[in-house]
Amino acid sequence: MRTSLLLLTALLAITGCSAASDKQPVTMSVIGTKLKLSDPNRGAINRESALMLGATAQGLVAFDADGQIEPALAERWIMTDDGLSVIFRIRRAQWADGRPVTSAEVAARLRSVIAPSSRNPLKPLLSGIDRIMGMTGQVIEIRLKVPQPNFLQLLAQPELAMFTTNPLLGSGPYRIHSMRNGITRLRPVTDGAEPPSPNDVERDDVRLRSERASIGIARFSAREIALVTGGSFADLALVRAARPASSQFQLDPAYGLFGLAVAADSAALSNVDIRRALAMSIDRDRIVQLFGVSKWKPVLSLLPAQLDSAAPPAALAWVQLALPDRIARARAYVAAHPDLPEIRVALPEGASSRLLFAALADDWRRIGVRARLVGADAPADLRLIDEVAPQSSALWYLARVSCAHKMPCSQAGEAALNAAGLATTLDNRAAAIAEADAAFASNQPYLPIALPLRWSLVGPQLTGWRASAFAIHPLKHLRPAQQ
């Protein structure tokens, strides 16, 4: 933390004119290590790869600035009245090597996502797909086993971007123009239209870096760049220490998970009463207040809202108790296990994690539990989950805490989750979701703390930037098109 703040102070001393006026390219930093294109079918991708995929390899549909669905590779689509078929019309587009995009190629790419060999992180949510067909002309049909009202939200995620492999080539909306001196320059795709004038090319380009949060914050404060994106809880203490203008520190109203996953092999937490004791004794309001972010919302349940469940989020009886009563009950649970060992908590490096751990350790000390902070990859009893949900469905939350993620298993919860995936009507699926939610809540494989926090630093010239529930900010919408 001290080194980062010294670097921040030094860079803030830099003076000069902003390189991010409305007449010039958008200049930005994404918090991370390296900008590169990665195939999500080989495993989870980081935020830098997600941004690059979203910029250079669009999906059938995309998110607009407000997080709503808009056309992308598909110029239009229709859903049949029974909700079991979505038919897309592919617009005339080209891969980065100049070849036309065909419906057969897009269908093949979609089938590869759900293939047995795929390790795409969204694959479990696509089990409701029955068939994917590339039809004559530029038409693709996706048939579903059961209606999925939020299906298009999945198709808009970077993990479902359409591209060819070897090499990885997308169809836009940007193409990589150059990568020099740590700066990647993106240029808009014209798809055979008249090329923009030289001035428009310069204005509509995007220049971006991937770098540590401290450097990006310093560049923004020195007005070298117009945007820092990819901010999360891990960098929160640093950006709060920099004290950006409130109009420039922007939060996304993201839904998802921010809490502690219980390791399935944890001997210390094999008893559900101990897991409940840890969950009920957390002072979530104090944790949120420690970081000074008024819009950060604490949560007490796995589901943040009812979503597509037949019932409100499941909550145990302790949720209705005042915090002092929760602590008393938690202390009684712990007292029944006098040989409870020290609890290992795995968090990412940084000042934010140290502050969070200090608060948790203090809460648990009051009930007689000792805790120790360990590295993010070290063996642990509890491990931080900080993820944004890719769609507005309870199925993602339930799948994320299932046995597949090496958390304490609930056989009843697993059975209900499987039933939800096989349901043939929306009513049956909603009922199965509610049943699974109640079973997982009772088993307490996850200790909820708050909603995930995603932040950006946004310059006043980026008038098109909007807060998004999916924390995705398309580059082409950062500012209005030039009139």
N, C-alpha and C positions, 0 to 999 in steps of 0.2 A: 504494500500500500504506500509506504514512504517513497519507494523508488518511482512508483507511478505518479505520485503527486509532484515530485521534483521534476520529472519529465514534463508533466502538465504545465507546471509553472514556467519552465524554460520556453516551451513552445508558445505559451500565451504572450511572451514578451516579443514575439515576432510581429512586426508591423508590415503593412502593405495593403494594397487594394484588394477587394474581393474578386475572386476569379469565378464568381457564380451569379453574375447579373442576368437579367432576363434576355439579354442579347447574346449570351454565350452558352456553351454546353452546360448541362447539369453536372456538377462535380459533387462526388459523394464518397463516403467511406462505409463499408459494411464491416461490422465487428467480426473478426475471425482470423484465420491464418493464411489461407491461400484461395484465390479465385480459380476454380476449375470446373469443368463439366464432368459429372459423374452419372452413371447409369443406376437409377434407383432399384432396378431389378437385381442388382448385386448386393443390396443392403441399404440401410438407412443413410440418407445424405445429410450433410450439415447445412447450416443456413446460407453459407456462401454458394454452395452448389445449387441450393434451391433457388436463390436469386438469379444465378446464371441460367438455369434451366427455364425459369419463368420468363426471362428476357429473350432467350434465343431459340426456345423450343416450345412453342405454345401447344396447349391441348385442344381438344374439340371446343371447349368453352373456357372462359377465363373469368376472373374477378375484376370488376371495375374498381374505381377508387373507393367506393363505399362498401365493398365486399359483396356486391350483388353480381349475379351471373350476367355475362355479356358474350356475344359471339367471338370466336377466335378462329381456329382452323375451320370450324363449321360455321357457315354463314347463316344458317337457320336450322330449326329442328321442330319436330312435333312429337307429342306423347299421345299414344292411343288412349281412348276413353277408359279402358280397364287398367291403365297405368303399367302394363306389362311389356310395353315396347316403346323404345325411343328411336326415332329415325332422324339421322343427321344428313344434311347436304353439305359436302365439303366444297369450300370455295376454291377458286383457281389460285394455287400457291406453289411455291418452289422450295425445294430443299436448298441448303446453303451452297451445294455444288451446281445449282441451276436446273436439276431435274424436276419435273412436275410431281407434286404430291398426288398419290392415287389412293382411292378408298381401300384397295387391297392392302397397301402398305400400312395404312392406319389401322385397319382391322387386325393385321398380323401383329402390330406392336401392342394393341390392346390385349390380344390373346396371350402374348408373352408375359404380360403382367400377372395373369392368373394361372400361368402354367405351373406344373409341379415343381420345376426347378427355380422358380422366381422367389427372390427374397425381398420383394418390394414391400415396404412397411404398410402399404394400404391394401395388400392382398387379402388379409382376413376380412376386410369390410366389403370385398367384392364377391363374396361367396354366393350372393343372391343373383349373380349373372347366370343366365341359362345358356345363351349363345351370342356370339358376335359375328356378324356377317357383312362382308364387303360386297355390295350389290353392284349392278351395272351402273355405268356412269360414275358419279362422285357421291354415291349414297352408301351409308353405313347404318345397319340396324343392330341395336343392342336389345336383346330380349331378357326380361327379368323373371325370376321365379315368383316374386311377390312385389307389389308396388313399393317403391322407395321414394318418398316425397323429396328427400334431400340428396338424391343420387347425383345431380349435376354439380353439387358442391365438391364431391370427390373428383369428378372429371376435371375440375378447375385447379386442382392441386398440382404443384410442380412435379410430384412423383408420377403423375399421369400425363406428362408432356409427351408429345409425339416427335420422334426423331429416328434417324437411321443410325446404325452402329458401324464401327470400324471404317471410317472414323465417326464420332458422334456428331451428327449434323441435324439441326432443326430447321424450322421454316420462319423464324422470326418471333415477335415483331422487330427484334434487333439482330444484327450479325456482328461478330467480333471483327473490328476493323484493324486493331493493332493491340499488342501487349508489350509495352516497353517501360523500363524503369519503374516497375511495380504498378503501373497504371494500365488498366484495361479500357480500351475505347470501343464503345458500341455505337453502331450507326443504324438508323431505321431501315427496314426492308421496304423496297418500292414495288416488288412483284410485277415488274414489267411496266409500271407507270412511268411517266416522265420523271427523271431524277430531279430532286430539289435543286434550287439555285445554291451556289456556294455558301451564301449566308445562312440559308435554311439548314443546310447540312451541318454547319458549325453549331447553330443554335440547338438543333434537335439531337445532336450526339449526346452520349452520356459517358463521362469519364469517372471511373471508380477504382477504389483501392480496397483491399482487405487488410485490416491492421488491428492492433490492440485498441481497446476502448479508450485508453488514456491518450493515444496519439490522435484518434479520430475526434475526440472531444476537444483537444487542443487546436486542431486544424479548424474545427467549426468556430471555436471562440475567437480565433484569429481571422475569421472570415475568409479562409482559404477555400472552404467547401460549403455547399448549401445544405447538405444532409448527412447525418449519421444514422444508420439504420441497423437493425439486428440487436438492439439493446435488450437485455433480460435482467432477471434478478441478480445474476452473477456480477454484473457491472453497476448495479444500482447505487451502491455506496459511493463509487467513484464519481458518477455523474451528479449525484446530490452534493458531493463535496465541491464540485466545480460551479455550482449555483447558476445554472443557465436561466435565462429569462423564462418566466412561466409560460409566455406565449410560444416559446420555442421548444420547451420540454413537453412532448406529446405522448400520451398513453393510448394504447389500443384497448378497447373493451373486449378483450379476448376471453373466451371460455376454454376450459381444459382442466389440467391437473397441476397443482403445485402442493406437494406434500411428500410424505415419506412412505416408501414401499417397504413392506416387511419381507425379509428374505425367507424363502421356504425352508432353508437349512439352518435357520437361527434357533439354536437350543434355548437361548434366553427368552425368546418370544414365541415359543411353541404353544404356550398357554394363552387362550384367547382373552382371559381376564387381564393379563398383563398388557396385551395389545390395547385393550379398552382403557386400561388405567393411563397409559401413555397418551392416548388420543384425548381423553376427557380432561386431562390436567393441563393441556396447552392453552396458554392465554393468547389467543389469536389476535385480539384487539391490540394488545401491547406490542406484538410483533409488527403489525402494520404501522403502528404509531412510531416505532423505533426508526423506521425508514423515511418517515415524513412524507408519504405519498397518500394524499387524502382519498384518491379514487381507487386505491388498492383494496379489494373486498375480501375479508375473511370468509371461509366456508366451513361447514360442519358435516357435510355429507359428500358422498362420492359424486352424485349428480348435482350440478349447479342449479338445475331447474327441472321441471317435469319432462320437457322435451317430448319424445314420442312414447313415453311410458304411460301406462294406464293409471298411474298413481303419482302423487307428489314424491320427491326424493325421499328414500327410506332413511329414517333416522332412529337411533336407539333412544331409550328412555332418558339416558343421561343428558341428551341434548336440551331437554326442557329445564334442567337444573341450573341454578345460579353457579358461578364459578367456585365459590367457597364450598358448596355442597358437592360439586364434582370432585374437588380435591379431597374432601373427606372420604368419599366413596373410593376414589383411586388409591388412597393411602391404605384403606382396608384390603383392597385386592392385593396390593404389594406386600402387606404384612403377612398374608397367608403364604408367601413364598420368600422366607427369610434368606435363602441361599441364592437369590437372584444375582447373576453376575453383572459386570459392567456392560452397558449397552454401547455398541460401536455404531457411530453415525457417519455415513459417507456423504460428503458434500464437495462440490468443486472448490478449487483454490480461490482465495480472494477475501477481501474485507467483508463483503456481504455475507459470505458463508460463516465467517467467524462471529459476526454479530448475530446471525440467526442461531448458530449453535449455542452461543452464550445465553440467549433467551430460553431456548429449549432446555438446556442443562439446568438453568435456574428453576424452571417450572417443574422439572422432574425431581430435582433435589428436594422439593417440598413434599414429595410423596415417598421419599426414601429410595430413589433410583439414581444410580451413578451412570454418567454418560461420558464417552470419549470420542473426540473428533478424529476421523481418519480420512485419508485421501479418497477421491471419487472412485478409483479403481481398486481400492484395498478391500479385503474381506470385511463384511459389515453385517450388522443386524438390520439396520435401516438405511435406505438409500434414497436420495432426493429424486423425485419425478418433477420435471418442469417442462410441460408440453402443452401446446395449443391443440385443441380438438380440430380435426380436418372437416368435420361436418356437424350439423345440429341434430345429432342422433345419440341416444343413450347407449347404443350398441358399442360405440368406440370406447366409452368410459368403462363399460363392463368387460370388454375384451382386454383392455389395458391392465386390469387387475386379475386376470384369469390365471389358471394354472400354467398356461403357455409362457407367462412372463416370470416363472419361478417365484411365485408368491404363495402363501398358505392357501391350500385348495379348499374350496367348498363344493362338495359333490352336488348338493342341491342347486347351488348357483351355476355350476357348469352345465347341469342338465337343463336348467331353465334357459341359459344362454344359447345352448344348442337348439332348443325348441324355438327360440326367437328367430334363429337363422333359418329354420325349416318351415316356419309358419307360412300359410298360404293366404292369410287375410291380415289386414292392418290391425283389426281388433285382437286377433289371436297373438300377433306379434307384440302388441302393446301390453297385453296381459302377461306374456312370458317375460318381457323386459322388467315389469314391475316385480315379478316373482324373483328374478335373478338379482335385482337391485336389493331387495329385502334380505336375500340369502347372503350376498356379499357384505352388506352392512353388518349383519350379525356376526360374520366371521372376522371382520376388521383386518383385511390384508393390507390396508392403506390408511394412513393417518392424514386426513385432509388438513390443510392449513389455510390456503387462500386460493383465489383465482390466479392463473399464471399472469405475470406482469411482463409486458413488452413495451419498450419505449423507443422513441426516435428524437433526434434533434433536427428541427425543420426550420430552414431559413424562410424569411418573409416572401421571397420571390417564388417559392414553390406553392403557389396558391391552389394547385390541384390536389395536394396531399390531403387525405381524409383518414380519420381513425377507422379501423376495420376490425370486425369480430374475429377474423382469421389472421390478423397481423401480417397480411400480404399487401404490398403497396406497388402496383404495376408501374414500371418506370415511365411508360408512355403517358400516364395520367398525372405525373408530378406537377405539371403546369399546363394551362390551356394551350391548344394549338394556336399558332400565330395567325392573326387575321389578315 
